[in-house]
Amino acid sequence: MEGAARTHDDDIDIPLGKRDKIYRFFEILPGALSYSMIGALFVFSLISPMVAAVYLLIIITITLVKAVGVAVRTVQGYNEIQAAMKVDWHQRFLELYNPHENFEKLHGKEKKEYDFDLHVENLRALSVAPKDYPDPDKIYHAVIMVAYNEGMETLIPTVEAVRDTTFPNEKIIFVMAYEERGGEEIENNAKKLKEMFGETFYDFVLVKHPKDLPNEIKGKGPNLTYAGEHLAEYVKKKKLPFENVIVTSLDSDNRMSKGYLDCVAYEYVVHEDRKRMAFQPVSLFMNNIWDASAPMRVIAVSNSFFNVINVKRPHLLRNFASHSQPLSALYEMDFWSKRTIVEDGHQYWRSLFHFRGKYEVLSIKVPIYQDAVIEETFFKTVKAQFVQLRRWDYGASDVAFVGVRMVDRKRRRMPLWYLWPKFWRLLDGHVTLAAMSPIVAFGGWVPRLLNFQTRDLLTYNLPNTVSWIQLFASIGLMITIFMSLRMLPPRPRKYNKMKSAAMVLQWILSPLVAIIYQSFAAFYAQTRLMTGHYMENFDVTKKVVKK
């Protein structure tokens, strides 16, 4: 069975317990640089106000340039997603069944459909290539939905969204992976779902992840991996080739677009190095956006924009939240990490090192919709949002994982020139996330307040100068507001037009949200890494459905 070979590779995982000095150095590095960026402004202000002013203006100018780039790529990414969603991906996938005949039929035709010319070229390539690609008619999807203690009002729509995709249900293996520590309620919910959907798919498989297994943290990764191991044994018994099964991980609040599974299957077949690829949908936090409170809406839309932007930055794509990989690759590399609370982002680095640099994340430009954070009360929601973001920001732990391998030739597994830019972008992203917002918001006053009697015009006028630059940068914010309105789902009938106005006014909160949530959450995670107080307990974001 091709793809079923397996060699345990312990070097692609985060260590548990005590780290050595080099590992500790890289764990401290993100936080040290983040604190140093802010501290440098105070030090420069005491030494030379002019140097501090120049330092600040350089940082703000870089931020301004990035803001312009973000605005442009948001528009481009959104337009590309809209075009991709109009494609009949099921029809395109069916045309792979007989590539030669369909190439002859479509060759020379002109269509304004998204990537139509590329589709015709894919048909041509398959029609002349040796038959070494998977038979499209024998492709199966295995969807693993992880659950902890969610209610049926959250779980049912997720299963229904998979059922309603255009990919044939008889070729979908649905795996519900639920936690023993979730208690009796989640087990009862799992059984109810099997009763409801047991005849809908090829099979509806229940997998209960036992609590307190050795060498595991309390997190989503161990649950996913336990379910993946069970799935592999199931597929063996059914005598399905591993290379014909594509596995998609889903959180319990994820809603697939109708064309997602067909699009993934299509891309899997037409790419030659398919085993060394992951397929990343655009995650949009829009399921319950109208029900969320204003600060949470700003964060949800901002996170959605980040994923939209990455459609136009394929070199920065990483595994995030829901993603798809072939079972052959997952089985070979022991599925996901059981030692980190950010198993999705870490999966990119595990895969990159396992495949010795020959690994790519391909953008699937059809969305999977997720929930914005909502708890029973506003104050619980505020706390839950911070907990979610600090968990995401703990992805800074990958800096050490990559850094120790980068400096060790034997463990690097790829050329230094190839790994270094990836490491630098990883480190820069986490440092920027922590330090930029407070510097941009308050940095203009530091040189002036620490040199109150200065007569230097640049220092004295620095707050005003920064304000004018920020005002110019607000053009990007205007574009963001416009795009956010276009991305919103239809307003529910229970809300009047004042709610639509609130969707615009909410952006007044963006500076406050950036500092309190994005910056503080990043500093929290990096400080935990610096001090060796590791985050090894996955704090589940409660899924509350607003009636």
Secondary structure, 3 states (H helix, E strand, C coil): CCCCCCCCCHHHCCCCCCCCHHHHHHHHHHHHHHHHHHHHHHHHHHHCHHHHHHHHHHHHHHHHHHHHHHHHHHHHHHHHHHHHHCCCHHHHHHHCCCHHHHHHHHCCCCCCCCCHHHHHHHHHHHHHCCCCCCCHHHCEEEEEEEECCCCHHHHHHHHHHHHCCCCCHHHEEEEEEEEHHHCHHHHHHHHHHHHHHCCCCCEEEEEEECCCCCCCCECHHHHHHHHHHHHHHHHHHCCCCHHHEEEEEECCCCEECCCHHHHHHHHHHHCCCHHHEEEEEEEECCCCCCCCCHHHHHHHHHHHHHHHHHHHCHHHCCCCCCEEEEHHHHHHCCCCCCCCCCHHHHHHHHHHHHCCCCCEEEEEEEEEECCCCECCCHHHHHHHHHHHHHHHHHHHHHHHHHHHHHCCHHHHCCCHHHHHHHHHHHHHHHHHHHHHHHHHHHHHHHHHHHCCCCCCHHHHCHHHHHHHHHHHHHHHHHHHHHHHHHHCCCCCCCCCHHHHHHHHHHHHHHHHHHHHHHHHHHHHHHHHHHHCCCCCECCCCCECCCC
